[in-house]
Amino acid sequence: MNLMNSLNTEGRDWGMEKVEFILDADVTHIRKMIWNKEITVSEVTSIFIERIKEKNPSVNFLVEDCFSAAMEQSAQADEALSNGEAVGMLFGVPMSMKESFDVAGMQTTGGLLARRNSVQEEDAHIVKKLKAEGAIILGKTNTPELCFCQETDNKLYGRTNNPWNLSRTVGGSSGGEGAAIALGAAAAGIGSDIGGSIRFPSHFNGVIGFKSGKGQVSQVGSFPFVDDPWQQRMLGIGPMTKTVRDAKLLYSIIADHQIEEQRITDFSINVFRTTEFPMSDETIKLVNSVYLFLKDHYKTDRETVPYMKESALLWQEIMSIDGGESTRKVAFGNEKGSPLAAFIKEKMNGTATVHRYLSWALIGAALFKPSAKRIDEISNLLDEGDQFLEDYLTKRLIIMPVYHTAAPPHGIVYSEIFSIKKTFMKYMPFVAYANTWGLPALTVPVGRDNEGMPIGLQIISKNGNEDAIFSLGSILEKQFGGYSRAE
């Protein structure tokens, strides 16, 4: 059943249904219920906390909680509401937060053993904005080390499992966040994405995820801070939610710009079709189903997506711009740490200070470091592509897959992307596209494979077209089912 159609409180006899309803409910419904005094903030927060306690031992998505503080804030919110002093678009709404964002009084470790107990004194810029609107933070969710892999595992907190099948990956780097929302363990959350890190977990876990375009959301208070300008253009910070309307709401709060109202009928929709990149049979069927639905209602085409082939290589080269040296220094905390030595040590006896995913990725970054001549070529390609896409995407939306398959077993995504055989050229173009060109992208669940694992598609356009992206996302959500909670 579509989530939007099932959340109807009118005339409801709550009884034992209240817990299940809240776990399924989106921010918009929870906020309305709190304001209407159908449920207290303390009740809502308690329901999410109990859900986390129930599911975290097997899934391992929450790595640090602040339950006592959350309950205290909930009691204060209930008092404020009774006194007529409640304010904020997220008043009383419990949220989770990706571990890489600073929350005052909590650790920001990046999953590194060396950063254990690194308690922060100040909130990240986006956390300040969310709290100013009344959000309550429940805790922080797992990531790979330094958010440098598309699977979520690290030496400090361990591996996060997919709630739909514990033997499968949640993706990364916002993998813990994807699992939390899939389980209904928070009303919503926030992730970041420099290489599919919101969209992989959204696709693999069956949740809504929005990667913002270049420069639209502040990264102040995000660890590790991205200094390189080309890497900055690839970074997007955004919400992970149960509904598209929530994604739009949270984005409107954390973004540094206003969302301009647009009409979806003014846009053409290019639905991806190619035989150049691998896609599972189920993915192909869902893409075709989406196209067949849209073509009867909107202006659509299936033309070649420009700069698709170049995107994955450019992404890899930009991520390797300094040979991984800046990341290596953060990972090892000194000038001498060797990714190769750490990788061998971890493979032999599991005693390295960093996870093999990170050390191998750093080895790859050294191998793919672009030459000075290639850097000039990259600069010219980026300028050329930016100019072309600025015009091409003015009134156009692109729909394409996130990955070639639903969530595979642990380790497969890592081996497909971080291979010296350059298999990332086959498997990364779908997600690399929005990163390389600094574009906003919304992932929406549209179906499942034959083993019941979620499959999402992403909607991409340019900065300024966020409203059209959200509008099309709402259409797909309504027609193809959208979010459903993992039991």
TIBA-438141 format. One record per residue (C-alpha): y negated, z negated, x negated. Coordinates in pm, 1 decimal, padded with zeros to 6 digits, m for minus. Layout:
! TIBA-438141
<atom <Y; Z; X>>
...
! end
This chain:
! TIBA-438141
<atom <00000.0; 00000.0; 00000.0>>
<atom <m00349.8; 00078.6; m00124.8>>
<atom <m00521.1; m00237.3; m00244.6>>
<atom <m00846.8; m00154.0; m00071.1>>
<atom <m00674.1; m00127.2; 00266.1>>
<atom <m00465.8; m00443.2; 00226.6>>
<atom <m00750.4; m00684.7; 00148.7>>
<atom <m00872.4; m00763.9; 00498.8>>
<atom <m00954.3; m01126.2; 00575.5>>
<atom <m01066.9; m01092.1; 00935.6>>
<atom <m00858.0; m01303.0; 01167.0>>
<atom <m00618.1; m01390.5; 00885.0>>
<atom <m00404.0; m01704.6; 00920.2>>
<atom <m00405.2; m01806.7; 00554.7>>
<atom <m00118.4; m02050.7; 00518.7>>
<atom <00083.3; m01960.2; 00208.5>>
<atom <m00074.4; m01616.2; 00189.5>>
<atom <m00390.2; m01743.9; 00019.4>>
<atom <m00245.0; m01744.4; m00332.3>>
<atom <m00100.4; m01394.5; m00302.1>>
<atom <m00422.6; m01264.5; m00153.4>>
<atom <m00638.5; m01400.8; m00435.7>>
<atom <m00404.7; m01263.6; m00702.0>>
<atom <m00440.1; m00918.5; m00544.6>>
<atom <m00809.9; m00945.7; m00460.7>>
<atom <m01081.5; m00772.2; m00658.4>>
<atom <m01411.3; m00923.2; m00766.0>>
<atom <m01594.2; m00786.1; m00463.7>>
<atom <m01357.5; m00955.6; m00215.9>>
<atom <m01343.0; m01283.6; m00404.9>>
<atom <m01721.3; m01298.3; m00428.8>>
<atom <m01755.0; m01231.7; m00054.7>>
<atom <m01500.1; m01500.6; 00032.1>>
<atom <m01676.8; m01756.1; m00185.6>>
<atom <m02017.4; m01680.2; m00036.1>>
<atom <m01868.6; m01697.1; 00316.3>>
<atom <m01707.3; m02031.4; 00223.5>>
<atom <m01360.7; m01904.2; 00313.1>>
<atom <m01238.0; m02040.9; m00020.2>>
<atom <m01391.1; m02262.1; m00289.1>>
<atom <m01453.2; m02158.2; m00646.4>>
<atom <m01227.6; m02442.8; m00756.8>>
<atom <m00943.7; m02307.1; m00543.3>>
<atom <m00983.1; m01955.9; m00681.0>>
<atom <m00994.3; m02076.8; m01040.4>>
<atom <m00689.5; m02299.8; m00990.0>>
<atom <m00490.2; m02007.2; m00848.3>>
<atom <m00563.8; m01791.8; m01153.6>>
<atom <m00487.4; m02075.8; m01394.7>>
<atom <m00150.2; m02138.0; m01234.3>>
<atom <m00072.8; m01765.6; m01248.8>>
<atom <m00153.2; m01762.4; m01620.6>>
<atom <00067.1; m02064.4; m01683.6>>
<atom <00352.2; m01899.2; m01493.6>>
<atom <00340.3; m01559.5; m01665.0>>
<atom <00202.3; m01620.4; m02012.0>>
<atom <00523.6; m01754.5; m02170.5>>
<atom <00703.0; m01422.4; m02117.3>>
<atom <00414.5; m01175.3; m02142.0>>
<atom <00196.6; m01355.6; m02401.0>>
<atom <m00135.2; m01210.3; m02292.7>>
<atom <m00366.6; m01515.6; m02310.2>>
<atom <m00407.7; m01655.3; m02662.4>>
<atom <m00667.6; m01926.3; m02599.5>>
<atom <m00763.2; m02092.3; m02273.6>>
<atom <m01064.0; m02289.9; m02161.4>>
<atom <m00913.8; m02417.7; m01836.9>>
<atom <m01083.8; m02758.2; m01841.2>>
<atom <m01426.9; m02604.3; m01887.2>>
<atom <m01349.7; m02342.7; m01620.7>>
<atom <m01253.9; m02610.5; m01367.5>>
<atom <m01565.5; m02810.2; m01451.0>>
<atom <m01782.9; m02501.8; m01403.8>>
<atom <m01601.2; m02429.1; m01076.8>>
<atom <m01681.3; m02774.2; m00941.5>>
<atom <m02046.0; m02723.1; m01038.1>>
<atom <m02046.0; m02385.3; m00864.1>>
<atom <m01903.4; m02536.0; m00545.5>>
<atom <m02177.9; m02798.4; m00549.8>>
<atom <m02444.2; m02533.2; m00609.1>>
<atom <m02314.8; m02330.3; m00315.6>>
<atom <m02316.8; m02630.4; m00083.4>>
<atom <m02674.9; m02705.0; m00192.5>>
<atom <m02789.9; m02348.8; m00136.0>>
<atom <m02845.1; m02294.0; m00509.3>>
<atom <m02580.7; m02028.6; m00577.9>>
<atom <m02705.4; m01718.1; m00760.6>>
<atom <m02558.1; m01417.7; m00937.8>>
<atom <m02357.4; m01104.9; m00863.9>>
<atom <m02046.9; m01272.2; m01014.6>>
<atom <m02106.9; m01621.6; m00880.9>>
<atom <m01784.3; m01822.1; m00912.3>>
<atom <m01570.5; m01525.8; m01023.3>>
<atom <m01307.3; m01618.6; m01288.0>>
<atom <m01267.8; m01356.2; m01563.4>>
<atom <m01069.5; m01311.5; m01882.2>>
<atom <m01217.1; m01184.1; m02208.5>>
<atom <m01076.7; m00974.6; m02491.5>>
<atom <m01030.8; m01195.7; m02798.7>>
<atom <m01267.8; m00980.4; m03003.6>>
<atom <m01573.5; m01092.4; m02803.4>>
<atom <m01744.5; m01417.0; m02900.3>>
<atom <m01739.8; m01693.6; m02642.6>>
<atom <m01924.0; m02010.7; m02740.6>>
<atom <m01682.2; m02291.0; m02822.8>>
<atom <m01384.4; m02055.7; m02860.2>>
<atom <m01225.6; m01880.6; m03157.4>>
<atom <m01276.4; m01518.1; m03252.2>>
<atom <m00995.2; m01443.3; m03494.8>>
<atom <m00921.0; m01073.2; m03464.6>>
<atom <m00555.6; m01184.3; m03469.2>>
<atom <m00581.9; m01273.9; m03840.1>>
<atom <m00411.4; m01582.0; m03980.4>>
<atom <m00704.6; m01626.8; m04217.6>>
<atom <m00949.8; m01663.2; m03926.7>>
<atom <m00762.8; m01933.6; m03738.3>>
<atom <m01007.8; m02198.1; m03611.6>>
<atom <m01308.6; m01965.7; m03643.8>>
<atom <m01490.0; m02122.7; m03348.6>>
<atom <m01807.4; m01941.2; m03241.3>>
<atom <m02135.8; m02107.5; m03155.8>>
<atom <m02287.4; m01829.2; m02947.2>>
<atom <m02173.6; m01590.0; m02674.8>>
<atom <m02152.0; m01215.6; m02732.0>>
<atom <m02435.4; m01020.9; m02570.9>>
<atom <m02216.5; m00900.3; m02284.4>>
<atom <m02071.3; m01248.5; m02227.5>>
<atom <m02424.5; m01383.0; m02187.9>>
<atom <m02491.7; m01118.9; m01924.0>>
<atom <m02171.7; m01197.7; m01732.8>>
<atom <m02232.7; m01571.8; m01741.6>>
<atom <m02592.2; m01519.1; m01627.8>>
<atom <m02447.8; m01358.6; m01313.2>>
<atom <m02219.9; m01658.6; m01252.4>>
<atom <m01889.5; m01547.7; m01409.0>>
<atom <m01644.9; m01816.6; m01522.4>>
<atom <m01438.3; m01747.6; m01836.7>>
<atom <m01070.8; m01849.9; m01813.9>>
<atom <m00970.2; m01762.8; m02168.9>>
<atom <m00929.1; m01490.7; m02429.2>>
<atom <m00662.5; m01220.4; m02439.5>>
<atom <m00449.9; m01080.7; m02720.3>>
<atom <m00529.9; m00785.6; m02947.5>>
<atom <m00376.5; m00624.8; m03255.4>>
<atom <m00529.9; m00737.1; m03583.6>>
<atom <m00894.9; m00628.2; m03604.6>>
<atom <m00832.8; m00410.9; m03295.2>>
<atom <m00695.8; m00151.7; m03538.4>>
<atom <m00387.7; m00033.3; m03351.9>>
<atom <m00290.7; 00100.8; m03009.7>>
<atom <m00017.7; m00162.7; m02972.5>>
<atom <m00085.5; m00534.8; m02933.0>>
<atom <00086.1; m00750.9; m03195.4>>
<atom <m00044.7; m00972.9; m03473.5>>
<atom <00062.9; m01240.8; m03718.9>>
<atom <m00138.1; m01516.1; m03551.9>>
<atom <m00048.3; m01483.9; m03183.6>>
<atom <00248.3; m01246.5; m03174.5>>
<atom <00330.2; m00958.0; m02944.9>>
<atom <00215.6; m00897.6; m02588.3>>
<atom <00475.0; m00748.5; m02352.1>>
<atom <00421.6; m00511.2; m02062.6>>
<atom <00442.0; m00708.5; m01735.6>>
<atom <00618.3; m00417.2; m01563.5>>
<atom <00895.0; m00416.3; m01826.8>>
<atom <00889.6; m00669.4; m02109.5>>
<atom <01059.8; m00426.1; m02347.7>>
<atom <00766.3; m00183.9; m02319.8>>
<atom <00427.3; m00179.6; m02491.9>>
<atom <00103.5; m00285.8; m02324.9>>
<atom <m00091.1; m00056.5; m02554.6>>
<atom <m00393.4; m00168.0; m02748.1>>
<atom <m00622.3; m00284.9; m02860.6>>
<atom <m00721.6; m00440.3; m02525.4>>
<atom <m00352.0; m00494.1; m02450.9>>
<atom <m00368.8; m00859.1; m02350.5>>
<atom <m00652.7; m00777.1; m02114.3>>
<atom <m00455.1; m00494.1; m01953.4>>
<atom <m00158.9; m00724.4; m01895.5>>
<atom <m00378.1; m01001.5; m01754.3>>
<atom <m00532.1; m00775.4; m01491.0>>
<atom <m00196.9; m00612.4; m01410.0>>
<atom <m00055.8; m00958.2; m01334.8>>
<atom <m00354.0; m01055.7; m01121.8>>
<atom <m00416.8; m01342.8; m01365.7>>
<atom <m00795.3; m01293.3; m01352.3>>
<atom <m01034.4; m01122.3; m01116.6>>
<atom <m01144.9; m00882.3; m01392.9>>
<atom <m01191.6; m00858.2; m01767.6>>
<atom <m01371.2; m00678.0; m02048.1>>
<atom <m01227.3; m00456.0; m02320.9>>
<atom <m01350.5; m00230.9; m02601.6>>
<atom <m01240.8; 00119.1; m02702.2>>
<atom <m01285.2; 00307.6; m03030.2>>
<atom <m00953.7; 00492.1; m03010.6>>
<atom <m00822.2; 00457.6; m02656.2>>
<atom <m00828.3; 00078.0; m02668.0>>
<atom <m00930.6; 00034.3; m02303.2>>
<atom <m00757.4; 00345.9; m02174.1>>
<atom <m00412.9; 00296.5; m02332.9>>
<atom <m00371.0; m00051.1; m02177.6>>
<atom <m00517.4; 00063.9; m01844.7>>
<atom <m00274.3; 00356.3; m01829.5>>
<atom <00031.2; 00159.7; m01950.8>>
<atom <m00032.9; m00144.1; m01725.8>>
<atom <m00162.4; 00030.5; m01413.6>>
<atom <m00519.2; m00102.1; m01401.6>>
<atom <m00867.8; 00046.3; m01383.1>>
<atom <m01045.9; 00075.4; m01716.9>>
<atom <m01387.6; 00214.9; m01807.7>>
<atom <m01490.5; 00312.3; m02161.3>>
<atom <m01867.5; 00338.5; m02184.1>>
<atom <m02040.1; 00625.3; m02363.0>>
<atom <m02209.1; 00598.7; m02701.6>>
<atom <m02485.3; 00341.3; m02720.9>>
<atom <m02466.1; 00227.4; m02358.6>>
<atom <m02335.0; m00129.8; m02406.9>>
<atom <m02428.4; m00370.5; m02687.3>>
<atom <m02158.7; m00461.4; m02939.9>>
<atom <m02348.6; m00769.1; m03064.9>>
<atom <m02094.6; m01051.4; m03076.1>>
<atom <m01795.0; m00817.2; m03098.9>>
<atom <m01558.7; m00859.3; m03395.5>>
<atom <m01527.6; m00672.8; m03618.3>>
<atom <m01878.5; m00530.8; m03586.1>>
<atom <m01882.7; m00152.1; m03625.7>>
<atom <m02143.1; m00056.3; m03887.7>>
<atom <m02079.1; 00312.6; m03953.7>>
<atom <m02294.7; 00533.2; m03726.0>>
<atom <m02016.6; 00783.5; m03658.5>>
<atom <m01776.7; 00504.7; m03568.0>>
<atom <m02047.0; 00346.3; m03352.7>>
<atom <m02071.5; 00665.5; m03146.2>>
<atom <m01698.5; 00640.2; m03076.6>>
<atom <m01709.4; 00276.9; m02961.3>>
<atom <m01730.8; 00200.3; m02591.2>>
<atom <m01725.7; m00143.4; m02426.4>>
<atom <m01642.1; m00175.8; m02059.5>>
<atom <m01462.2; m00344.1; m01770.7>>
<atom <m01091.4; m00359.8; m01688.9>>
<atom <m01044.0; m00425.3; m01318.8>>
<atom <m00834.1; m00385.1; m01004.9>>
<atom <m01068.8; m00145.2; m00828.6>>
<atom <m01313.7; 00127.5; m00924.3>>
<atom <m01592.5; m00042.9; m00731.2>>
<atom <m01545.9; m00351.1; m00951.3>>
<atom <m01559.6; m00138.1; m01264.3>>
<atom <m01889.9; 00004.2; m01146.7>>
<atom <m02024.2; m00341.8; m01060.8>>
<atom <m01934.4; m00496.6; m01396.2>>
<atom <m02057.3; m00194.7; m01587.5>>
<atom <m02391.3; m00214.9; m01406.1>>
<atom <m02421.0; m00573.1; m01533.9>>
<atom <m02329.0; m00520.9; m01900.2>>
<atom <m02481.1; m00174.5; m01956.0>>
<atom <m02820.9; m00132.2; m02118.2>>
<atom <m02920.3; 00136.6; m01867.8>>
<atom <m02942.2; 00184.3; m01491.8>>
<atom <m02669.8; 00384.6; m01315.4>>
<atom <m02838.5; 00687.4; m01163.9>>
<atom <m02714.4; 00777.9; m00814.5>>
<atom <m02542.6; 01117.9; m00792.9>>
<atom <m02356.0; 01333.0; m00541.3>>
<atom <m01999.4; 01426.5; m00629.7>>
<atom <m02040.8; 01753.8; m00439.9>>
<atom <m02292.3; 01866.0; m00703.8>>
<atom <m02019.3; 01861.0; m00969.1>>
<atom <m01733.1; 02090.6; m01061.6>>
<atom <m01405.7; 01923.5; m01162.5>>
<atom <m01200.9; 02065.2; m01449.5>>
<atom <m00840.9; 01942.7; m01414.8>>
<atom <m00657.6; 01961.6; m01748.1>>
<atom <m00385.2; 02223.4; m01789.9>>
<atom <m00226.7; 02323.3; m02119.3>>
<atom <00106.7; 02373.7; m02291.5>>
<atom <m00038.9; 02295.1; m02635.7>>
<atom <00002.9; 01917.8; m02610.2>>
<atom <00317.1; 01731.4; m02496.4>>
<atom <00324.0; 01575.9; m02148.9>>
<atom <00613.0; 01416.6; m01961.2>>
<atom <00739.7; 01589.3; m01648.4>>
<atom <00606.9; 01302.2; m01435.0>>
<atom <00261.9; 01332.2; m01593.8>>
<atom <00252.6; 01706.5; m01532.5>>
<atom <00352.2; 01658.1; m01168.5>>
<atom <00081.0; 01398.2; m01111.5>>
<atom <m00188.1; 01610.0; m01277.6>>
<atom <m00086.4; 01904.7; m01058.9>>
<atom <m00084.7; 01685.9; m00747.1>>
<atom <m00435.7; 01567.9; m00824.4>>
<atom <m00551.4; 01925.7; m00871.0>>
<atom <m00392.8; 02046.4; m00546.6>>
<atom <m00562.7; 01767.3; m00355.7>>
<atom <m00904.4; 01816.2; m00513.5>>
<atom <m00916.8; 02194.3; m00484.5>>
<atom <m00907.5; 02169.4; m00105.6>>
<atom <m01212.8; 01943.9; m00098.0>>
<atom <m01424.1; 02004.2; m00409.5>>
<atom <m01521.2; 02272.8; m00657.1>>
<atom <m01242.9; 02274.5; m00914.7>>
<atom <m01110.4; 02478.6; m01205.9>>
<atom <m00846.1; 02452.0; m01477.4>>
<atom <m01018.5; 02604.4; m01774.9>>
<atom <m00958.6; 02515.5; m02139.8>>
<atom <m01133.7; 02192.8; m02239.0>>
<atom <m01376.7; 02275.9; m02522.4>>
<atom <m01327.5; 02105.0; m02860.9>>
<atom <m00993.9; 01959.0; m02754.5>>
<atom <m00803.8; 02066.3; m03066.6>>
<atom <m01070.2; 01935.8; m03304.1>>
<atom <m01102.3; 01593.1; m03142.4>>
<atom <m00794.7; 01417.9; m03281.9>>
<atom <m00854.4; 01522.7; m03642.9>>
<atom <m01223.6; 01433.6; m03624.5>>
<atom <m01130.8; 01095.3; m03476.2>>
<atom <m00886.2; 01023.6; m03758.0>>
<atom <m01131.8; 01130.7; m04026.5>>
<atom <m01417.0; 00926.4; m03881.9>>
<atom <m01192.4; 00619.7; m03858.9>>
<atom <m01101.4; 00684.4; m04227.2>>
<atom <m01459.3; 00753.5; m04335.9>>
<atom <m01452.8; 00495.3; m04618.2>>
<atom <m01077.2; 00507.5; m04669.8>>
<atom <m01041.2; 00188.7; m04465.3>>
<atom <m01218.7; m00011.7; m04736.2>>
<atom <m01448.6; m00209.2; m04504.1>>
<atom <m01158.6; m00303.2; m04278.6>>
<atom <m00942.3; m00394.0; m04578.8>>
<atom <m01205.7; m00639.8; m04701.6>>
<atom <m01218.8; m00811.8; m04363.5>>
<atom <m00839.5; m00815.2; m04331.5>>
<atom <m00773.7; m00971.7; m04670.3>>
<atom <m01091.7; m01173.9; m04703.3>>
<atom <m01144.2; m01065.7; m05065.2>>
<atom <m01172.3; m00762.0; m05291.5>>
<atom <m00811.7; m00766.5; m05418.3>>
<atom <m00583.3; m00745.7; m05116.3>>
<atom <m00352.8; m00442.5; m05122.2>>
<atom <m00239.3; m00283.0; m04792.6>>
<atom <00060.2; m00123.6; m04968.3>>
<atom <00174.0; m00452.6; m05123.9>>
<atom <00127.1; m00629.4; m04789.6>>
<atom <00325.0; m00362.3; m04605.7>>
<atom <00617.9; m00384.5; m04849.3>>
<atom <00614.0; m00765.1; m04841.7>>
<atom <00612.3; m00769.9; m04461.1>>
<atom <00898.1; m00518.8; m04439.7>>
<atom <01106.2; m00713.2; m04694.4>>
<atom <01067.4; m01073.0; m04577.8>>
<atom <00798.1; m01092.4; m04306.7>>
<atom <00571.4; m01318.5; m04512.1>>
<atom <00260.5; m01102.3; m04555.1>>
<atom <m00067.5; m01241.5; m04426.6>>
<atom <m00133.7; m00930.2; m04215.8>>
<atom <00085.7; m00742.8; m03969.2>>
<atom <00258.1; m00426.0; m04086.3>>
<atom <00073.4; m00230.8; m03815.6>>
<atom <m00259.2; m00308.4; m03984.7>>
<atom <m00143.8; m00260.3; m04343.2>>
<atom <00016.9; 00076.1; m04261.7>>
<atom <m00293.4; 00189.3; m04071.8>>
<atom <m00504.3; 00102.7; m04376.2>>
<atom <m00271.7; 00302.2; m04599.7>>
<atom <m00321.2; 00595.2; m04363.1>>
<atom <m00698.2; 00551.0; m04368.0>>
<atom <m00693.3; 00584.3; m04747.2>>
<atom <m00483.1; 00899.9; m04724.2>>
<atom <m00706.6; 01064.0; m04464.4>>
<atom <m01041.1; 00970.6; m04619.5>>
<atom <m01258.5; 01284.7; m04593.5>>
<atom <m01414.0; 01438.3; m04903.9>>
<atom <m01789.6; 01475.1; m04947.9>>
<atom <m01759.0; 01841.1; m04857.1>>
<atom <m01557.3; 01756.9; m04546.1>>
<atom <m01815.5; 01496.8; m04444.5>>
<atom <m02077.7; 01771.5; m04438.5>>
<atom <m01843.4; 01982.8; m04224.0>>
<atom <m01784.5; 01690.7; m03986.1>>
<atom <m02159.3; 01641.7; m03951.4>>
<atom <m02207.8; 02005.2; m03857.4>>
<atom <m01912.6; 01998.2; m03613.2>>
<atom <m02046.4; 01687.7; m03440.6>>
<atom <m02393.5; 01834.6; m03406.0>>
<atom <m02253.4; 02160.9; m03270.0>>
<atom <m02017.6; 01987.4; m03028.3>>
<atom <m02280.5; 01743.7; m02904.5>>
<atom <m02519.2; 02026.0; m02823.5>>
<atom <m02254.2; 02228.9; m02643.5>>
<atom <m02114.1; 01937.6; m02441.3>>
<atom <m02458.5; 01816.3; m02339.0>>
<atom <m02495.6; 02139.6; m02143.7>>
<atom <m02128.0; 02189.1; m02049.6>>
<atom <m02096.1; 01843.3; m01891.6>>
<atom <m02430.2; 01842.9; m01710.3>>
<atom <m02263.1; 01892.6; m01371.8>>
<atom <m01897.6; 01882.4; m01472.9>>
<atom <m01621.6; 01619.5; m01472.4>>
<atom <m01296.5; 01653.2; m01667.3>>
<atom <m00965.2; 01502.1; m01557.1>>
<atom <m00692.6; 01467.0; m01818.5>>
<atom <m00400.9; 01237.6; m01908.9>>
<atom <m00439.9; 00931.5; m02127.8>>
<atom <m00107.6; 00969.9; m02308.3>>
<atom <00184.2; 01209.3; m02289.2>>
<atom <00407.8; 00949.2; m02124.0>>
<atom <00407.5; 00614.6; m01946.0>>
<atom <00449.4; 00299.1; m02156.1>>
<atom <00734.0; 00349.1; m02407.3>>
<atom <00931.5; 00073.4; m02583.6>>
<atom <00747.9; m00139.8; m02839.6>>
<atom <00668.8; 00041.8; m03161.3>>
<atom <00685.1; 00400.8; m03036.1>>
<atom <00311.1; 00451.6; m02988.3>>
<atom <00248.7; 00305.1; m03331.9>>
<atom <00497.3; 00543.1; m03493.3>>
<atom <00361.0; 00844.1; m03303.8>>
<atom <m00001.5; 00781.9; m03400.6>>
<atom <00021.1; 00624.3; m03746.5>>
<atom <00242.8; 00879.0; m03918.0>>
<atom <00173.8; 01058.7; m04245.4>>
<atom <00322.0; 01363.7; m04070.2>>
<atom <m00003.6; 01385.5; m03871.8>>
<atom <00170.9; 01350.8; m03535.9>>
<atom <m00157.5; 01201.8; m03410.4>>
<atom <m00264.2; 01566.2; m03377.5>>
<atom <m00018.1; 01596.0; m03086.5>>
<atom <m00052.0; 01254.6; m02929.1>>
<atom <m00416.8; 01150.1; m02975.3>>
<atom <m00626.6; 01440.7; m02837.9>>
<atom <m00633.6; 01301.2; m02481.4>>
<atom <m00791.4; 00967.2; m02579.2>>
<atom <m00967.9; 01085.8; m02895.2>>
<atom <m01177.0; 01329.3; m02692.6>>
<atom <m01399.7; 01067.2; m02530.3>>
<atom <m01425.9; 00867.6; m02853.6>>
<atom <m01509.0; 01158.7; m03083.8>>
<atom <m01782.2; 01288.9; m02855.9>>
<atom <m01907.3; 00946.6; m02743.7>>
<atom <m01835.2; 01011.0; m02375.3>>
<atom <m01780.6; 00769.4; m02085.1>>
<atom <m01426.5; 00775.7; m01945.2>>
<atom <m01267.0; 00604.7; m01645.4>>
<atom <m00889.9; 00551.4; m01620.7>>
<atom <m00737.5; 00527.8; m01271.6>>
<atom <m00368.5; 00468.2; m01185.9>>
<atom <m00234.5; 00766.2; m00986.9>>
<atom <00142.4; 00714.4; m00981.1>>
<atom <00458.1; 00608.6; m01162.0>>
<atom <00733.7; 00762.7; m01368.0>>
<atom <01099.6; 00759.9; m01261.3>>
<atom <01143.8; 00412.4; m01412.8>>
<atom <00855.6; 00263.1; m01217.4>>
<atom <00607.8; 00249.6; m01506.1>>
<atom <00241.7; 00320.2; m01418.1>>
<atom <00067.4; 00645.5; m01506.8>>
<atom <m00308.5; 00679.6; m01511.7>>
<atom <m00544.2; 00972.2; m01552.7>>
<atom <m00891.6; 00961.6; m01704.5>>
<atom <m01216.1; 01109.7; m01576.2>>
<atom <m01460.9; 01209.8; m01848.4>>
<atom <m01818.3; 01336.3; m01848.1>>
<atom <m02138.4; 01265.9; m02041.0>>
<atom <m02379.9; 00972.8; m02054.1>>
<atom <m02583.6; 00968.2; m01734.6>>
<atom <m02296.9; 01089.0; m01515.0>>
<atom <m02137.0; 00746.8; m01470.7>>
<atom <m02200.2; 00741.9; m01096.3>>
<atom <m02018.2; 01072.4; m01048.7>>
<atom <m01729.6; 00945.4; m01261.2>>
<atom <m01699.0; 00632.1; m01048.1>>
<atom <m01724.0; 00836.4; m00726.9>>
<atom <m01438.6; 01064.5; m00829.5>>
<atom <m01240.9; 00762.0; m00945.0>>
<atom <m01276.7; 00603.7; m00600.8>>
<atom <m01150.1; 00925.7; m00441.8>>
<atom <m00839.4; 00932.7; m00663.2>>
<atom <m00785.8; 00560.3; m00611.5>>
<atom <m00786.8; 00599.3; m00234.2>>
<atom <m00567.4; 00910.4; m00228.8>>
<atom <m00309.6; 00816.6; m00494.1>>
<atom <m00278.3; 00440.7; m00453.8>>
<atom <m00473.0; 00288.7; m00742.1>>
<atom <m00388.7; m00062.6; m00857.3>>
<atom <m00090.2; m00269.8; m00751.7>>
<atom <00001.3; m00603.4; m00903.7>>
<atom <00293.7; m00655.2; m01138.0>>
<atom <00519.9; m00935.7; m01016.2>>
! end
